[in-house]
C-alpha cells in the first residue's frame, strides 16, 4: 500500500491509499460510502489488485486523512467534492500510473452516486463506473418501511445539521460528522429524486441523461440502504449507458449480504465487478 498526498484547488489536503499490482491493466478511483474512511476498503483494493487493477481509495472531505472537519465555520456540499476534490485525486492517479490504461471510477453507496455524477460531468474521468450497494435515495424508490424513514429524514437531517453546525451522524446512526451543505444536497435527492449541487452551474440531471459509460453494478441481497429498486432508479437516469448488474447473496459472499459486511470479505465482489 502507498499513501499519496492529494490537494484540491481550495487548499484541502488528504491522502489517497493506493494498492497497485506490478503490471496493472486498469486504474480505479474508489469513493466510500457516507461517513466511511477510505481505509475500510483496503480488503477490496487488495482483492482487485490481485486481479490486475491499480486501486486508489479516495478520502471524503471531512473524514480520515482529510485536513478539514465539518463545523459551523467549515461547510461544503456536492459541488466541492465533484469540482475540487475528485479532480485532485484524479491528478494523483494520472501522475502515478499514467493515462495508457482503462480508467474506472466506482463507489459504495453515496460514493457510487457521486461517481456517476462526476463521470457524467466529465466523461474523460473514466470510461467505466463500478457500483456496489449504491442507488439513488429517492423515497419512492424504496419499499416500506424505509421509504417512510426517508420522508422523515428530509427535513429532519438538514435541520439537525443546521442547529448543530454539522450533522452528528455517529450519534444518530447515519453517516459521520457531515457538513450541512452535503446533507442538504443529499436530502434534496431523497425528497425530489433529482440530483443537484448548491453552487454548481451544470445541470446534473441533463449530464446523467447524456452519459454513456459502461456500468457494472453489484446489488447485495439484504441491503435495505440500497435495494435493487434504488439502483434501478439511479441507472434509469443514464439511458445511454451500457449496464450490467449482479446480485450477490449470503452464500455468494460467505458473509451477510448487507450494506457493510461485504467490505470485510469482498472476494466475491471483485470478480463481479470485473465481469
N, C-alpha and C positions, 0 to 999 in steps of 0.2 A: 504494500500500500504506500502511495505517495500522498503528501499533503501539499497542495499547491495554492498559493495566495491569489485571490482574485479581488478586483476593486471595481466599483461602479463609478459612473461619471459624477455622482454627488459625494464621493469620498467614502461611502460604505465599503467595509472590507470584510472578507470571510475566507475560509479555507475550503477548497474542493478536495474531497477524499477520492483518490483515483486508484483503481486496480487495473493494471494494464498487462496483458499477456505479452509474450516475447514477440509474436508476429500477429498483431491484431488485424482483423479483416473489416472491422466496423468500430465506430465510436458512438457511445451512448451518453447523453446527459440525462440523469435521472432526478426527478423532482419529488420530494417527500410529500406525505400527507400533512394536513393541517396540524401544526404544533409538534411535528416529529423531527428530531435531529437527523442529519444525514447519516451518522454513524450506525443507525439501526438498520441500514440497508447494505451493510458490508457483506452479510451472507449472500444476498442476491448478486452483488457485484462480483464476488468470488465465483459463484456458480456460472455467471455469464462469461467472466474472464477465462474460465476453464474451457469454454466453448468458443474462444477466439474474439470476444468483444472487449474492447477497452472501455471501462465504465468510469464515469465521473459523477460523483454524488454532489448535487447542488445543495447548498445550505440556505434555508429560508432566512430572509431578513428578520432579525429579532431572536433567532434561536441558535443554539450550539456555538459555533465559532464566529458568528456574526458580531461585528463591533457595535451593534445597536441593540437596544431593548425598548419595546413599546412603552409609552407612558404619556402623560399629559403634554409633555414638550417634545415628543418623538412619535410621529404618526406617519402612516403610509397606507397604500392600497394596492390594487392590482396593477395600476399604471407603473409604479416604481419597480415592481417585480418584472413586468413584461418589457419595459423600455430601458431600465437601468441595470438590474441585477442579472437577468438571463444573458444579455449581451456580454457582460463581464465574464461569466462562466464559459460562454461560447468562445470568447477570445483566448482564454487559458487552454481550452481543449484544442483549438486550432494550432496554437503555438507549440503544444506538447506532441500532438500526433500528426499535424499537417492536414491537408484537405483531400488527399487522394484515397479516401475510403468512404464506405457507406456512413451517412450521417443519420443518427437516430435521436429523437427526444422522447422521453417517456416519463411516466409518473404514476404515483399511487394516490387515489382519492383526489383531493384538490390539485395535487401535482399533475395528474393526468389531464384535468380540465384546463389548467394553465399551459400545459404542453400543447394542447390543441389550439389554444388561443395564440400562443407565440408562433407556432408554425403557420397558422392562418394569416397572421400579420406579416410574417417574414418567411416566405416559403424556402428561402435559401438556408434557413436554420437547420432544417432536417428534411430528408426525403421520406422517413418513416416515423410513425408515432406508435409507441407501445403503452398500453394502459393496463393496470392491474387494480381491481377493486375501485373502479372510478366510474363516475356518472354525474350528470347534472343534478343539483339538489332541488329542482323544482318540485313543489309539494305534490302536484297532481301525478308525477311520475312514480310515486311510491304507493305501495299498499298501506292500508290501515294496520296498525295504529301509527306508523311512522309519519304518514302524511299529516296527521293532526299535530304531532310534535313540531314538524316543520312550519306549520301555520303559526304555532305559538312562538317558535324561535325568531320569527320576524313579526313584530318589532322587539321582542324581549332582548335578544342578544345585542343589537345595536344600542338599546337603551342602557343595558348593563355596561357596555364598553364606554359609553359617553359619561356615565356618572362615576366610573372608576378611573377614567383616563385611558383604560385599555381593557380588553376582555380578560377577566380572571379565569381562564379556561380550566386550569388544573382544579380549582375549587368547585366548578360546576360540572366537570366531566366532559367538556367539549373543547378540543384544541388545547393550546397552551396560553401563554401570555401573548395575546394577539392585539395588533393595532386596531384602532377604531375604524379607520378607513377600510381596512381589509375586511372587517366584519360587515360593514355597510355594503361593500361590493358583493360579498357572499350572500347576504340576506336579500339583496335585490334579485339575484337569480333564483333563490328559494321562493320568493314571492311571485315573480313575473315569468320565470322560465327563460329569461333573456340575459345574455352576458353583456356587461358594460363596465367601464372603469372610470371612476371620477377623474376628470382632467385629461383623459385620453381622447385625442381628436378623432381617431379612427373608429368606425362602427364595427364592433366585434362580431355582431350577427352577420353583417354583409361579408366580412372577411371569412368567417367559417363557411358560409354558403359557397364561396369560391375556392375553398381549399381542396387540394387533391392529393394528399399524402396516402401512402399505404399504411393502414392502421391495423394493428394486431391487439385485440383486447382479451383479457382474462377475467371471467366472472367467477367469484367464489360462491359456492352454492348456498352457504349460510350467512351471507353478508347482508345485513339489514341496512348498513350505511350506504351501500352501493349495489342494490339489486339489479338484475338484468334489465328491468324496465327503465331504470335511471340511465344506464349505459345506452340503451337504445334511443332514449330521448336525446342524449348528447350526440350520438352518432348521426341521428336524423338531421342535425344541423349541418352536416357535411355530406350532401348527396353526391358529390363528385369524388369522394374518397373511395379507395379500394379497401374493403373492410373484411376482416376475418376475426371471429370471436370463438373462444374456447371456454367451456365451463369446467371447473375442477371441484371435486367434492372431497370429503374426508379421506376416502380410500385412495384417491389420486395423490393427495398431499402427504398422507401419513400423519396428519395433524388436523385439528379442527379447521374447516374451510370458512373461517370468518374474516372480518376486515383486517385483523392484525396478526393472527397466529402464523400465517404463511411466511411472514418475514423472518422467522427463526428457522424455517425449514423450506427454502424456496427451490429445492431440486426439481420439482415438477413444474414450477412456474417458468424457469429459464428455458427449457425446450419448447414450452407452449408459446413463448414469445418469439423464439427463433423460427417456429414453424417447422 
